[in-house]
C-alpha cells in the first residue's frame, strides 16, 4: 500500500484499489488531490497485471463534493483551471473496467467522479446529488453531460435543477447505481468485477471503446466502428484460443495478446 498526499492505493488480486483520504473534510476534492488521483491511476494502468480499478473513499464518505473554501473567491479563469474535467475524462477512457464504491455522501464533484466510472455500487445508506445550483453555479465536471446519458433527461434535470440529494435506493431504481449492499461497497465491487476481469483484456478494451465511440456518434458510424473492432480481434491469440477452447469444451487460457 502506498500513500501520497490524499490518495491511498493498493493492488490486490489484479484489482487496483484507489482511496480518497481527506476524512477531516468528508473527502472534499481540490485540484491538488485530483491531479494526484489522475497520476496514481495512470501509474496503476501502466501495470499490466491490473485488470480493473475501484475508486472509493476512506472514512464514512465517498466524496462530499469540491472544496468550496478553495473555490469561493475564484474568478472565471481560476474556476476553469480548477475544473476536474481532464482527470475525469481520462478515467472514463481507461482501457480497464472501473467501479466507484460509494458510501456516505457522493455529492457534486464526488458524484461526477463516480459518473466517470463504468459502474457504481452503493451502500444502502449512501446519499447522492449535484447541489451546485444551491451555490449559484452548475456542475462543472461532467454532471450535465454524463448524468442525462445515464439516467435520462428528466431525471437528470430533477437532480441538477433541485440540487437535492437522492437515496441509494432511488439511485438504484433510476439506473444511477448498479448494485446496493449493506456491507462494504469495496468488497461488493471486488465481487462484482471478479467475473469481468477473467475475460480477455483485448476484447474488454475493444468493447469499452466501441460503446464509448457510439455514444458520441451516429448509429451508422457506431456500427461501422463496432464491425471494424470485431474484425480486428480475429488477429489476436485470445480469439483463436477462446474459440478453440469452446469447440474443445475446455477452459480457455487467455494471454492478453
C-alpha positions as CSV (number, residue, x, y, z in Angstrom):
1,X,0.0,0.0,0.0
2,X,1.3,3.5,-0.8
3,X,0.2,7.0,0.2
4,X,1.0,10.3,-1.4
5,X,-0.9,13.5,-0.4
6,X,-4.6,12.4,0.0
7,X,-4.6,9.3,-2.2
8,X,-4.0,5.8,-1.0
9,X,-3.5,2.9,-3.5
10,X,-3.2,-0.8,-3.3
11,X,-3.2,-3.6,-5.9
12,X,-5.0,-6.8,-4.7
13,X,-5.8,-9.8,-6.9
14,X,-5.4,-7.9,-10.1
15,X,-7.7,-5.1,-8.9
16,X,-6.3,-1.6,-8.3
17,X,-7.9,0.0,-5.2
18,X,-7.8,3.8,-5.0
19,X,-9.0,5.6,-1.9
20,X,-9.6,9.3,-1.3
21,X,-8.3,10.2,2.1
22,X,-9.3,13.6,3.4
23,X,-11.6,12.3,6.0
24,X,-11.4,15.6,8.1
25,X,-13.4,17.3,5.3
26,X,-15.6,14.3,4.2
27,X,-13.1,13.7,1.4
28,X,-13.8,17.0,-0.3
29,X,-12.0,17.4,-3.5
30,X,-9.4,20.0,-4.6
31,X,-7.3,20.4,-7.6
32,X,-4.1,19.0,-5.9
33,X,-6.0,15.9,-4.9
34,X,-7.5,15.4,-8.3
35,X,-4.1,15.7,-10.1
36,X,-2.7,13.2,-7.6
37,X,-5.7,10.9,-8.3
38,X,-5.0,11.0,-12.0
39,X,-1.3,10.3,-11.6
40,X,-1.9,7.4,-9.3
41,X,-4.4,5.8,-11.6
42,X,-2.1,6.3,-14.7
43,X,0.6,4.5,-12.7
44,X,-1.7,1.7,-11.9
45,X,-2.8,1.2,-15.5
46,X,0.9,1.0,-16.6
47,X,1.0,-2.2,-14.6
48,X,-0.1,-5.0,-16.9
49,X,-1.3,-7.0,-14.0
50,X,-4.0,-4.5,-13.1
51,X,-7.3,-5.7,-14.7
52,X,-9.8,-3.3,-13.1
53,X,-9.8,-0.2,-10.8
54,X,-12.1,0.6,-7.9
55,X,-12.3,4.1,-6.5
56,X,-13.7,4.7,-3.0
57,X,-13.3,7.0,0.0
58,X,-11.7,6.4,3.4
59,X,-13.8,7.0,6.4
60,X,-17.6,7.5,6.2
61,X,-17.9,9.1,2.8
62,X,-17.0,8.7,-0.9
63,X,-16.5,12.4,-1.6
64,X,-18.7,15.3,-0.4
65,X,-18.0,17.5,-3.4
66,X,-15.4,20.1,-4.3
67,X,-13.7,22.1,-1.6
68,X,-15.9,25.2,-1.5
69,X,-13.4,27.1,0.6
70,X,-10.9,27.0,-2.3
71,X,-13.5,27.9,-4.9
72,X,-15.4,30.7,-3.2
73,X,-13.3,33.7,-4.4
74,X,-12.1,32.3,-7.7
75,X,-12.5,34.4,-10.9
76,X,-13.7,32.7,-14.2
77,X,-10.2,31.9,-15.3
78,X,-9.3,30.3,-12.0
79,X,-12.5,28.3,-11.9
80,X,-11.8,26.9,-15.3
81,X,-8.3,25.9,-14.2
82,X,-9.8,24.3,-11.1
83,X,-12.0,22.0,-13.1
84,X,-11.6,18.3,-12.7
85,X,-12.7,17.5,-16.3
86,X,-9.3,16.5,-17.6
87,X,-8.8,13.8,-15.0
88,X,-12.4,12.6,-15.1
89,X,-12.3,12.2,-18.9
90,X,-9.0,10.2,-18.5
91,X,-10.7,7.9,-16.0
92,X,-13.7,7.5,-18.3
93,X,-11.4,6.5,-21.2
94,X,-9.3,4.0,-19.2
95,X,-8.9,0.6,-21.0
96,X,-9.8,-1.4,-17.9
97,X,-13.2,-1.6,-16.2
98,X,-13.7,0.9,-13.4
99,X,-16.1,1.0,-10.5
100,X,-17.0,3.6,-7.8
101,X,-17.7,2.1,-4.4
102,X,-19.9,4.6,-2.7
103,X,-20.7,5.1,1.0
104,X,-22.0,8.2,2.7
105,X,-22.0,11.3,0.5
106,X,-21.2,11.3,-3.2
107,X,-22.0,14.9,-4.0
108,X,-21.1,17.4,-6.7
109,X,-17.6,16.6,-7.9
110,X,-17.7,13.4,-6.0
111,X,-20.8,12.2,-7.9
112,X,-19.2,13.4,-11.1
113,X,-16.2,11.2,-10.3
114,X,-18.5,8.3,-9.9
115,X,-20.2,9.1,-13.2
116,X,-16.8,8.9,-14.9
117,X,-16.6,5.2,-13.8
118,X,-18.1,2.3,-15.7
119,X,-20.1,1.1,-12.7
120,X,-21.3,2.5,-9.3
121,X,-22.0,0.3,-6.3
122,X,-23.6,2.0,-3.3
123,X,-24.1,1.2,0.4
124,X,-27.8,1.4,1.2
125,X,-27.3,4.5,3.4
126,X,-25.5,6.5,0.7
127,X,-26.7,9.9,-0.5
128,X,-26.0,11.2,-4.0
129,X,-26.6,14.6,-5.5
130,X,-25.4,17.6,-7.5
131,X,-26.1,20.5,-5.2
132,X,-24.1,23.1,-7.2
133,X,-27.3,25.0,-8.2
134,X,-27.7,26.0,-4.5
135,X,-24.3,27.8,-4.7
136,X,-25.3,29.8,-7.8
137,X,-23.3,27.5,-10.2
138,X,-23.8,24.3,-12.2
139,X,-22.0,21.0,-12.2
140,X,-18.6,21.6,-14.0
141,X,-17.0,18.2,-14.3
142,X,-19.4,16.2,-16.4
143,X,-22.6,16.3,-14.4
144,X,-24.8,17.9,-17.0
145,X,-23.4,15.6,-19.7
146,X,-22.9,12.2,-18.2
147,X,-25.9,12.1,-15.9
148,X,-28.6,12.6,-18.6
149,X,-26.9,10.0,-20.8
150,X,-27.0,7.5,-17.9
151,X,-30.5,8.1,-16.4
152,X,-32.4,10.1,-18.9
153,X,-33.1,13.8,-19.4
154,X,-36.0,14.4,-17.0
155,X,-34.5,12.6,-14.0
156,X,-31.1,14.3,-14.6
157,X,-32.9,17.7,-14.7
158,X,-34.6,16.9,-11.4
159,X,-31.3,16.2,-9.7
160,X,-29.5,19.1,-11.2
161,X,-32.2,21.8,-11.1
162,X,-33.3,21.0,-7.5
163,X,-29.8,20.3,-6.0
164,X,-31.4,17.9,-3.6
165,X,-29.9,14.6,-2.6
166,X,-31.4,11.2,-3.5
167,X,-31.1,8.0,-1.6
168,X,-29.1,5.0,-2.8
169,X,-32.4,3.1,-3.3
170,X,-33.7,5.8,-5.7
171,X,-30.3,5.9,-7.4
172,X,-30.6,2.2,-8.0
173,X,-34.2,2.5,-9.3
174,X,-33.1,5.2,-11.7
175,X,-30.1,3.4,-13.0
176,X,-27.5,5.7,-11.4
177,X,-26.4,2.8,-9.1
178,X,-25.8,-0.7,-10.4
179,X,-25.9,-2.6,-7.1
180,X,-26.8,-1.9,-3.5
181,X,-25.2,-3.5,-0.5
182,X,-25.5,-3.4,3.3
183,X,-21.8,-4.4,3.5
184,X,-18.6,-2.7,2.5
185,X,-19.2,-1.4,-1.1
186,X,-15.5,-2.0,-2.0
187,X,-15.9,-5.7,-1.2
188,X,-19.1,-5.8,-3.3
189,X,-17.2,-4.1,-6.1
190,X,-14.4,-6.7,-6.0
191,X,-17.0,-9.5,-6.1
192,X,-18.9,-7.7,-9.0
193,X,-15.7,-7.3,-11.0
194,X,-14.4,-10.8,-10.3
195,X,-16.1,-12.3,-13.3
196,X,-15.4,-9.4,-15.7
197,X,-11.6,-9.4,-15.1
198,X,-11.4,-13.0,-16.1
199,X,-12.5,-12.1,-19.7
200,X,-9.8,-11.5,-22.3
201,X,-8.4,-8.0,-21.9
202,X,-8.2,-7.0,-25.6
203,X,-11.8,-7.9,-26.1
204,X,-12.8,-5.9,-23.0
205,X,-10.9,-2.9,-24.2
206,X,-12.5,-3.2,-27.7
207,X,-16.0,-3.5,-26.2
208,X,-15.5,-0.4,-24.0
209,X,-14.1,1.7,-26.8
210,X,-16.9,0.7,-29.1
211,X,-19.5,1.6,-26.5
212,X,-17.9,5.0,-25.8
213,X,-17.4,5.8,-29.5
214,X,-21.1,5.0,-30.2
215,X,-22.3,7.5,-27.5
216,X,-20.9,10.4,-29.5
217,X,-21.6,9.1,-33.0
218,X,-24.4,8.3,-35.3
219,X,-25.8,4.8,-35.4
220,X,-24.2,4.3,-38.8
221,X,-20.8,5.4,-37.5
222,X,-21.1,3.3,-34.4
223,X,-22.0,0.2,-36.3
224,X,-19.0,0.7,-38.6
225,X,-16.6,1.1,-35.7
226,X,-18.1,-1.9,-34.0
227,X,-17.7,-4.1,-37.1
228,X,-14.1,-2.9,-37.5
229,X,-13.2,-3.7,-33.9
230,X,-14.9,-7.1,-34.2
231,X,-12.8,-7.9,-37.3
232,X,-9.5,-6.8,-35.7
233,X,-10.0,-9.1,-32.8
234,X,-9.7,-12.0,-35.1
235,X,-6.0,-11.2,-35.3
236,X,-5.5,-12.0,-31.6
237,X,-4.3,-15.1,-29.8
238,X,-7.2,-14.8,-27.4
239,X,-9.8,-15.0,-30.2
240,X,-8.1,-18.1,-31.5
241,X,-7.8,-19.6,-28.0
242,X,-11.3,-18.7,-27.0
243,X,-13.0,-20.3,-30.0
244,X,-10.7,-23.3,-29.9
245,X,-11.5,-23.9,-26.2
246,X,-15.2,-23.5,-26.9
247,X,-15.0,-26.2,-29.6
248,X,-12.9,-28.5,-27.4
249,X,-15.2,-27.9,-24.4
250,X,-12.4,-26.7,-22.1
251,X,-11.5,-23.6,-20.2
252,X,-9.6,-21.0,-22.3
253,X,-6.1,-19.8,-21.4
254,X,-6.2,-16.1,-22.4
255,X,-2.9,-14.2,-22.6
256,X,-3.9,-10.7,-23.4
257,X,-2.5,-10.7,-26.9
